[in-house]
Amino acid sequence: MTGSRHYLFGPYSLDPARRLLTRGGQPLPLTARAFDVLLALIERRGETVEKDDLLQRVWPNTVVEEANLSQQVFTIRKLLGRFDVTPIIATVPRRGYRFVAEVTETVAPAPPVAAPRPSVAPLRLAIPLDAAPLALGPSGVLAVSPDGSRVVYVGAVGGSTRLFHRALNQCHASEIPGTDGATGPFFSPDAASIGFQAGRRLQKVSLAGGPPVTLCEIAELRGATWSPSGRVIFAPGPTTGLWQVDAEGGTARPVTTVDYEAGERTHRWPHALPDGRGLVFTVGHAGAESFDDASIATAELDGSAHRLIVHHAADGRYVDTGHLVWARGGVLFAACFDLARRLVHAAARPVQSGVAMAATGVAHCGVASTGMLVHVPGEAQTLRRSLVLVDRQGAVKAELVHGDTLEEPRVASDGSAVIVSLRKRQSNLWLYDFARGALARATFEGENFAGIWGPDAGWLTFSSSRGRGPSDLYIVRPDRPAPPELLVGSEFDKVAGVWTPDGSGLLFTEYHPDSGADVWILDRPATRAREFVRTPFNEYGPVCSPDGRHVAYTTDESGRPEIHVVSYPDATGKRQVSTDGGAEAMWSPDGTELFYRCADRLMRVDMSRGPHRAGIPTTLFEGKYVGGTVTLANYDVMPDGAHFLMTRADFLPPPSALMVTLHWVQELSG
């Protein structure tokens, strides 16, 4: 085996095998496209590389505008220019670009090569999902035991989920009792227990039987792993670092801290290393188009600083065959990994294509210590969505606008425009004008989302991490040049909910590491915020009735999300109005109805006689529309009360089987 190439220029080192650009040994953030452009220019250093050649190499078989190439070159120059290393890339007018810095090419020594083993062709077989269809979602849906003898997956049962267990020497899967609402399964090192999230609880249950045991409270799981050291490491929310808790339960403690100054925005999908001291996990970066631009990092459980080791990769995990496996674009890659030094030391090779991935970066697969690979067949989830107008019978009347990660529509009270969140290079708010049929950008700096109208006509309130820290609340008038004004700032993430009808109070959700999601209110005249509904459970998504007398919100205090209503402003007289689970509450414009989502159904409750005499929930219509997260509802009610704005995506049918691959390691050495 030959060593891997490195390109040295100035204080920089470019490692094509690990897709890593470093300065003084420290990794630098570079998107996948920009890395490909830089590598292409370095490989032909001193030559003029034609624009067409670069476009074909970086965007093969794709029609893109030349501006895309110019943007990537600008990104590279901006990054390297921060360190005053010039010139690097010269522009050749009307032709292309030339890499002009002096480059030294080196070859890193390869690790010793073991004696070749007899070649064994990979063996692939299917495991039918006969007990329940797979419930794909934003968290993990599949776990493989360390010894490769069994799998656990998340199945859809009615409007909920449950865990199903199958030993590979048996013909059928069986339901695991006590796992209603479960997601994100992970095995204990001895394969005797399975961990999971249900409601806002991180739990475990013995596969031999018995009730689930709660380990700690969490908000929205983004991965968990059970270390051989007897600790469970987990990501308790979408914008947090990693935490750990004893496998017997107790007080959770931090493991990693998100480095906002370095452009990090989330730590998720942890996987324990077999020595019991460390782990690998995924780091999401600001401005990334998707988790294809994420990085794999290592960290130690003693709380020491983490280190990036692979770029343009997500959901990495170590296998006892001596490999690190990760995902990108629905493809699994593997490379030799030095466990002692925590380093990848060889070029990556593709292992399996057609692997289902969620937009959250999780790959729906599992790898046993033996190297047995199990995956959900599919592809990387598309973020392409559209906003559609639907009547009360569920018939689509118009398709309004398309957009990547389009979410959280909020229509103006006069019905003239709708504000939506769109992620391109960053997450920003956009205004869609119904009359003109056009989008206009409303925010520009930082990560901006969860936009609502108010406090006054023409004003927008939204959440933003422009301070390079937790998301705070801002207001802005899009038709004026003045910058947004800070409304509420604190050390915790906040999501805008709704203004009271008179504009005197702003209801919002705050995420606290101890109490989870809570509903707060900003008293606008007094310019101070106070708790509105705060319990040991999650409360989120507040919406105020048109008469300003009641607030509906979602809570999981029963173990699953349900809609509750309390009086305003004293938060008394609590009443549950949903009966079979529900989230994303919205009032009708006249206040006589309350709508909410339950799985694929839009539910309606008659509120004309008040919350304590609320009607029985009925299904208004059913359809495959994108649900909201623990933020705002992902739909809205039009001012006429007769139509709804819904978010639609192309949903793929759930797979009918899991795929098993054996002997893939031998392919890497072939």
GINORHU-V139347 format. One record per backbone hydrogen bond with DSSP energy under -0.5 kcal/mol. NH is the residue of the N-H (numbers start at 1). CO is the residue of the C=O. If there is no record, write none. Layout:
{{NH;CO} {NH;CO}}
//
This chain:
{{4;108} {6;106} {7;14} {8;6} {8;104} {9;12} {12;9} {13;22} {14;7} {15;13} {15;20} {16;14} {19;15} {20;15} {22;13} {23;26} {24;11} {26;23} {27;25} {28;21} {35;31} {36;32} {37;33} {38;34} {39;35} {40;36} {41;37} {42;38} {43;39} {44;40} {45;42} {46;99} {47;44} {49;47} {49;97} {50;48} {51;95} {54;50} {55;51} {56;52} {57;53} {58;54} {59;55} {60;57} {62;59} {64;62} {68;65} {69;65} {70;66} {71;67} {72;68} {73;69} {74;70} {75;71} {76;72} {77;73} {78;74} {79;75} {80;76} {81;77} {82;78} {82;79} {83;80} {84;81} {85;80} {86;84} {90;98} {92;96} {93;91} {95;92} {96;92} {97;49} {98;90} {100;88} {100;98} {101;88} {104;8} {106;6} {106;104} {108;4} {114;112} {123;662} {125;660} {127;658} {128;126} {129;656} {130;128} {134;655} {135;154} {136;134} {137;139} {143;152} {145;150} {148;145} {151;166} {152;143} {153;164} {154;141} {155;153} {155;162} {156;133} {157;155} {157;160} {160;157} {162;155} {164;153} {165;174} {166;151} {168;149} {170;167} {174;165} {176;163} {177;175} {179;176} {181;161} {182;161} {182;179} {183;197} {184;140} {186;195} {188;193} {191;188} {194;205} {195;186} {196;203} {197;183} {198;201} {199;181} {201;198} {202;216} {203;196} {203;201} {204;213} {205;194} {207;192} {209;206} {213;204} {215;202} {216;202} {218;200} {219;236} {220;236} {222;235} {225;233} {227;225} {227;231} {230;227} {232;245} {233;225} {233;231} {234;243} {235;223} {236;234} {236;241} {240;237} {243;234} {244;253} {245;232} {247;230} {249;246} {250;215} {253;244} {255;242} {256;242} {260;258} {262;259} {263;260} {264;259} {265;284} {266;284} {267;240} {268;282} {269;222} {271;280} {273;278} {276;273} {279;299} {280;271} {281;297} {282;268} {283;295} {284;266} {284;282} {286;263} {288;285} {293;290} {294;291} {295;283} {296;310} {297;281} {298;307} {299;279} {301;277} {303;300} {307;298} {309;296} {310;296} {311;18} {312;294} {313;294} {314;327} {317;325} {319;323} {322;319} {323;319} {324;335} {325;317} {325;323} {326;333} {327;314} {328;331} {331;328} {332;352} {333;326} {334;349} {335;324} {337;322} {338;343} {339;337} {342;338} {343;338} {345;336} {348;17} {349;334} {351;332} {352;332} {355;330} {356;376} {357;379} {358;362} {361;358} {364;356} {364;362} {365;363} {366;374} {368;372} {369;146} {370;146} {371;368} {373;661} {374;366} {375;659} {376;364} {377;375} {377;657} {378;354} {381;357} {385;403} {386;648} {387;401} {388;386} {388;646} {389;398} {390;388} {390;644} {391;395} {392;642} {394;391} {397;389} {397;395} {398;389} {400;387} {400;398} {401;387} {403;385} {405;383} {406;383} {406;403} {407;421} {410;419} {412;417} {415;412} {418;432} {419;410} {420;430} {421;407} {422;428} {423;404} {424;422} {424;426} {428;422} {428;426} {430;420} {431;440} {432;418} {433;431} {433;438} {434;416} {434;432} {435;416} {437;433} {438;433} {440;431} {442;429} {443;429} {448;427} {448;446} {449;463} {452;461} {454;459} {459;456} {460;476} {461;452} {462;474} {463;449} {464;472} {465;447} {468;465} {472;464} {473;488} {474;462} {475;485} {476;460} {478;476} {480;477} {485;475} {487;473} {488;473} {493;511} {494;471} {495;509} {497;507} {498;507} {500;505} {503;500} {506;522} {507;498} {507;505} {508;520} {509;495} {510;518} {511;493} {512;510} {512;516} {516;512} {518;510} {519;533} {520;508} {520;518} {521;530} {522;506} {523;521} {523;528} {524;504} {524;522} {527;523} {528;523} {530;521} {532;519} {533;519} {535;537} {539;517} {540;554} {543;552} {545;550} {548;545} {551;566} {552;543} {553;564} {554;540} {555;562} {556;538} {558;560} {559;556} {562;555} {564;553} {564;562} {565;575} {566;551} {567;572} {568;549} {571;567} {575;565} {577;563} {577;575} {578;563} {580;581} {582;561} {583;597} {586;595} {588;593} {591;588} {594;605} {595;586} {596;603} {597;583} {598;601} {601;598} {602;621} {603;596} {603;601} {604;618} {605;594} {607;592} {607;605} {608;592} {610;607} {613;610} {614;611} {615;606} {618;604} {620;602} {620;618} {621;602} {623;600} {625;623} {626;647} {631;629} {636;645} {638;643} {641;638} {644;390} {645;636} {646;388} {646;644} {647;634} {648;386} {648;646} {650;384} {651;649} {658;127} {659;375} {660;125} {661;373} {662;123} {667;663} {667;664} {668;664} {668;665} {669;665} {670;667}}
//
